[in-house]
Amino acid sequence: QLQLVESGGGWVQPGGSLRLSCEASGFTLDNYNIGWFRQAPGKEREGVSCVSWSGGTANFAVPMKDRFTISRDRAKNTVLLQMNNLKPEDTAIYYCAAASQFWCSSNSTEYHTWGQGTQVTVSS
């Protein structure tokens, strides 16, 4: 059974930081593109970033690209999303997902395995 589990979410004040973790069970993340997505209430799911099987990264949203960094910890079979200088508009449920593609995609339909999400709340 293939599973992804997100962790690291929580509440922070604006300007704070969080590091989200996406941990795999049943497969090796090295062999997949791993994307981070987020969804706020009443809004469409939004692609955040992706790290490919080869280690290349793609940023899907300009407002986040200078604040969020995606990386792999191959030894721990984990993909991380470091989020700095968080803003209230970053409040959302954050999901990681795996795709069997050659290149990173912001299209959520390309991802076949999803975690349950972790809540990130940014407020004063």
QUIKA-V841501 format. One record per pair of residues at least 12 apart in sequence whose C-alpha atoms are under 10 Angstrom apart, sorted by the first residue. I is the first residue (numbers start at 1). GAP is how many residues later the second one is. Records with the same first field share a line. If there is no record, write none. Layout:
I = GAP / GAP
This chain:
1 = 24 / 25 / 26
2 = 22 / 23 / 24 / 25 / 26 / 96 / 110 / 111 / 112 / 113
3 = 19 / 20 / 21 / 22 / 23 / 24 / 94 / 95 / 110 / 111 / 112 / 113
4 = 17 / 18 / 19 / 20 / 21 / 22 / 23 / 25 / 74 / 91 / 92 / 93 / 94 / 109 / 110 / 111 / 112 / 113
5 = 16 / 17 / 18 / 19 / 20 / 73 / 90 / 91 / 92 / 109 / 110 / 111 / 112 / 113
6 = 14 / 15 / 16 / 17 / 18 / 30 / 72 / 73 / 74 / 88 / 89 / 90 / 91 / 108 / 109 / 110 / 111 / 112 / 113
7 = 12 / 13 / 14 / 15 / 16 / 73 / 87 / 88 / 89 / 108 / 109 / 110 / 111 / 112
8 = 12 / 13 / 14 / 72 / 73 / 74 / 110 / 111 / 112
9 = 12 / 83 / 84 / 85 / 108 / 109 / 110 / 111 / 112
10 = 81 / 108 / 109 / 110 / 111 / 112
11 = 80 / 108 / 109 / 110 / 111 / 112 / 113
12 = 74 / 75 / 76 / 79 / 108 / 109 / 110 / 111 / 112
13 = 72 / 73 / 74 / 75 / 108 / 109 / 110 / 111
14 = 70 / 71 / 72 / 73 / 74 / 75 / 76 / 107 / 108 / 109 / 110
15 = 68 / 69 / 70 / 71 / 72 / 73 / 107 / 108 / 109
16 = 67 / 68 / 69 / 70 / 71 / 106 / 107
17 = 50 / 51 / 65 / 66 / 67 / 68 / 69 / 70 / 105
18 = 50 / 63 / 64 / 65 / 66 / 67 / 68 / 102
19 = 49 / 50 / 51 / 61 / 62 / 63 / 64 / 65
20 = 16 / 50 / 59 / 60 / 61 / 62 / 63 / 74 / 75 / 76 / 98 / 100
21 = 49 / 50 / 51 / 52 / 57 / 58 / 59 / 60 / 61 / 74 / 75 / 97
22 = 12 / 13 / 14 / 50 / 55 / 56 / 57 / 58 / 59 / 73 / 74 / 75 / 93 / 95 / 96
23 = 50 / 53 / 54 / 55 / 56 / 57 / 73 / 92
24 = 52 / 53 / 54 / 55 / 73 / 74 / 91
25 = 52 / 53
27 = 50
28 = 46 / 48 / 49 / 50
29 = 23 / 24 / 43 / 44 / 45 / 47 / 48 / 49 / 50 / 69 / 70
30 = 21 / 22 / 23 / 24 / 25 / 42 / 43 / 44 / 45 / 47 / 48 / 49
31 = 21 / 22 / 23 / 67 / 68 / 69 / 70
32 = 19 / 20 / 21 / 22 / 23 / 65 / 66 / 67 / 68 / 69 / 70 / 71 / 72 / 79
33 = 17 / 18 / 19 / 20 / 21 / 22 / 23 / 24 / 64 / 65 / 66 / 67 / 68 / 69 / 70 / 71 / 72 / 78
34 = 15 / 16 / 17 / 18 / 19 / 21 / 23 / 36 / 37 / 38 / 44 / 45 / 46 / 62 / 63 / 64 / 65 / 66 / 67 / 70 / 71 / 77 / 79 / 80
35 = 12 / 13 / 14 / 15 / 16 / 17 / 22 / 23 / 24 / 25 / 35 / 44 / 46 / 60 / 61 / 62 / 63 / 64 / 69 / 70 / 71 / 72 / 73 / 76 / 79
36 = 12 / 13 / 14 / 15 / 23 / 24 / 34 / 43 / 44 / 45 / 58 / 59 / 60 / 61 / 62 / 70 / 72 / 78 / 81
37 = 12 / 13 / 23 / 55 / 56 / 57 / 58 / 59 / 60 / 69 / 70 / 71 / 77 / 80
38 = 52 / 53 / 54 / 55 / 56 / 57 / 58 / 79 / 80 / 81 / 82
39 = 51 / 52 / 53 / 54 / 55 / 56 / 78 / 80
40 = 49 / 50 / 51 / 52 / 53 / 54 / 79 / 80
41 = 50 / 51 / 52
43 = 49
45 = 47 / 48 / 49 / 50 / 62 / 63
46 = 14 / 15 / 46 / 48 / 49 / 60 / 61 / 62
47 = 12 / 13 / 14 / 47 / 48 / 49 / 58 / 59 / 60 / 61
48 = 12 / 13 / 14 / 15 / 16 / 17 / 20 / 21 / 22 / 33 / 46 / 47 / 48 / 58
49 = 12 / 15 / 16 / 19 / 20 / 21 / 22 / 32 / 47 / 55 / 56 / 57
50 = 19 / 20 / 21 / 29 / 31 / 46 / 47 / 48 / 49 / 53 / 54 / 55 / 56
51 = 18 / 19 / 20 / 21 / 28 / 29 / 47 / 52 / 53 / 54
52 = 19 / 20 / 46 / 47 / 48 / 49 / 50 / 51 / 52 / 53
53 = 19 / 46 / 47 / 48 / 49 / 50 / 51
54 = 48 / 49
55 = 16 / 17
56 = 14 / 15 / 47 / 48
57 = 12 / 13 / 14 / 46 / 47
58 = 12 / 45 / 46 / 47 / 48
59 = 45 / 46 / 47
60 = 44 / 45 / 46 / 47
61 = 45
64 = 19 / 20 / 21 / 22 / 23 / 26
65 = 18
66 = 17 / 18 / 19
67 = 15 / 16 / 17 / 18 / 19 / 20
68 = 13 / 14 / 15 / 16 / 17 / 18
69 = 12 / 13 / 14 / 15
70 = 12 / 13
79 = 17
80 = 16
81 = 13 / 15
86 = 34 / 35 / 36 / 37
87 = 34 / 35 / 36 / 37
88 = 32 / 33 / 34 / 35 / 36
89 = 32 / 33 / 34
90 = 30 / 31 / 32 / 33
91 = 28 / 29 / 30 / 31 / 32
92 = 25 / 26 / 27 / 28 / 29 / 30
93 = 23 / 24 / 25 / 26 / 27 / 28
94 = 21 / 22 / 23 / 24 / 25 / 26
95 = 19 / 20 / 21 / 22 / 23 / 24
96 = 15 / 17 / 18 / 19 / 20 / 21 / 22
97 = 13 / 14 / 15 / 16 / 17 / 18 / 19 / 20
98 = 12 / 13 / 14 / 15 / 16 / 17
99 = 12 / 13 / 14 / 15
100 = 12 / 13
